[in-house]
């Protein structure tokens, strides 16, 4: 324990200096010296999209159970007062409270444990809507503290008494969505190193801004020749230059104002002082209408300034025709044309009596929102009958149905049909819960979010020797924003961590990029330690869509298009195998299989139409021009990268024996160290390169040694070709081994048949000799009973004879 304590001395000393007692120090030590208490998983219906956040401050991955928790991680990363933070703390407090006069004791796992300058203790992160429900359902556990204006967990406060530790509950209302998006944008640039050249550029920018004042990023680039987007964003991330991160999005660099001092940057907000606005405020004083007016004015001015109207439509979440109407009204009547006209919309209040409305709501809760899944008409009849009983006006069927339609579809379907049916009506924007501010699919630039997935191709392939190697699998990596396919890896084995690592290797080889985050499904290969270590090495967050399959629409679309547009039109496609009873031998895809190159992916990147009519290649180039690429995403394809790609085979270790080759993946390997191995042998770890079967790495005496194959396996002219050839060689080796086994089986069966034939021949000879000799009727019966009737026709003939006949003896007598 002393060694463990010594490695965390700086944390413990920090806590003691801020008044944490010895009891509290024990809790701190148990948290920081142990792994997380559990591994989190996704649940889309509960607003839980889990991810693994690669923390620079902590030097490890932090689990996030929702996008809201990930937003909290970004706040911790950029908060200089935070010394450290840990996810799913190992220490689980015992909460004791009363619920409905019953004592409840529960052991809970908190979301985070934080050590900072002003706070040391546990953190719980929940949406505001969920907190309100918890307060209503468990008032003895959750509540609102008026003294500090914060949510509180009452039994946890009591549990932490005398420890010097605190706790706090963070809701989504305390988090600025624009600020979080900006931190997420800047996080990769925190990895950019500030070199001497960078310092000179920053000094030049600072000097110009202090002389001239704050200016747009485009003007800054015009005045300083060496200034570029990546350098400016890096300076902002390291707090050398400043902009208003709370109110202006970095996703719109055209509107970005850069300042040399934070005080200037925070005064960028534009307040519209138009006389029409002042007049409208004076006459109406309706704050909601004023907010709507300012929102419309901002959208219209951005469109008039040159912003694409379709882009404004997506950003504002407003119909295209509506924005066109606003622009026309603004050009005709000025700001008065944008004034909301809610008073002209007529009566929006219900005409049914309040008692009828309450009756509909009560019966809907008891009869409609149930697992019995009763029909609307049946519930309407119950409402009608109750109204007649109470002698109150009965609503029409259309009025009742319209109120059912206004109910939350997800909630209704969850109760009536279950979560799977409810998920079918879940939109992309609400995958992360009730709030739409932290959605799963919300990328705005190249490499921000990439998807990786596998699919089996609908085609049969042949090797060079003409051996049918079956239907291959492909692993695709695609950028969500541009639809640009970064890599595609072909394999004849089922999806595994090998397929994932090979696809990532091809991506780095071809483009030299590693994405900021990867969206994966619930496959076990995406939870392997090798995949997570590689992503953590390059600070790539891993987001799981395990229970939200539609979150991977970007990669599922390219998988389907590859099959329907490309593979289904090649020889050897397997379309006909979907209707096996109609398949003729002449059209069996196994006999028509051909090898084809996947040039289709290049056509997809260059020719397919994505956003605003641009191809993926054009969108990628536009994004690189507007935002650049942070140094974190630039990866050099060299030995340092390749060492992180090596993987263990199915058998992760082997026994090294003196002067004996080792066999891995049906290939023999040799190294001179095998001559000096002890007689009893040595167990050693193995790593190999899936792209090159000519060598493997073995850890012997704490040193990784390269063992070379005893025979050349394949020529590696190019990584893509090398990967394909390696897969074919590996598959052919498997097929050869399978054919050998079948051949040995056939030989064994043939030998047995030969033995049986020899025995039968000898038995027949013995029977003939006995029949030709003097034999009695009883002896013949005994012989016939010992030989199966199906063996010889001669015996069959004997069995059909009349056994009362007399057989002549050697003297001719009967």
Secondary structure, DSSP 4 states (H G I P E B T S, - for coil): -HHHHHHTHHHHHHHHHTT--HHHHHHHHHHHTS--SS----BGGGTB--EEEEETTTTEEEEESSHHHHHHHHHHHH-TTEEEEEES-S---EEEEEETTEEEEEE---SEEEEESS-EEEEEE--HHHHHHHHHH-TTTEEEETTTTEEEEHHHHHHTTTTT-EEEEE-GGGS-HHHHHHHHHHHGGGGS---HHHHHHHHHHHHHHHHH--EEHHHHHHHSTT--HHHHHHHHHTTSSB--TTTS-TT-GGG-EEBSSHHHHTT-------HHHHHHHHHH--HHHHHHHHHHHHHHHHHHTT--HHHHHHHHT--HHHHHHHHHHHHHHGGGGGS--GGGG---S--S-HHHHHHHHHHIIIIISSTT---HHHHHHHHHHHHHHHT-PPPPHHHHHHHHHTS-HHHHHHHHT-HHHHHTT--GGGTTSS-STT-SS---STTSSEEEEEEE-SB-EE-TT--EEE--EEEEEEETTT--EEEEEEESS-S-HHHHHHHHHHHHHHH-B--SEEEE-S-GGGG-HHHHHHHHHTT-EEEE-TT-GGGGHHHHHHHHHIIIIIGGGSTTB-GGGGSGGG--GGG-HHHH------THHHHHHHH---GGG--HHHHHHHHHHHH---GGGB---SHHHHTTT-B--SS-EEEE-TT--EEETTEEEE-GGGGG--TT-EEEEEEEETTEEEEEEEEETTEEEEEEESS-----SSHHHHHHHHHHHHHHHHHHHHHHHHHHHHHHHHHHHHHHHHHHHHHHHHHHHHHHS---HHHHHHHHHHS-TTT-HHHHHHHHS-TTSPPP-TTS--
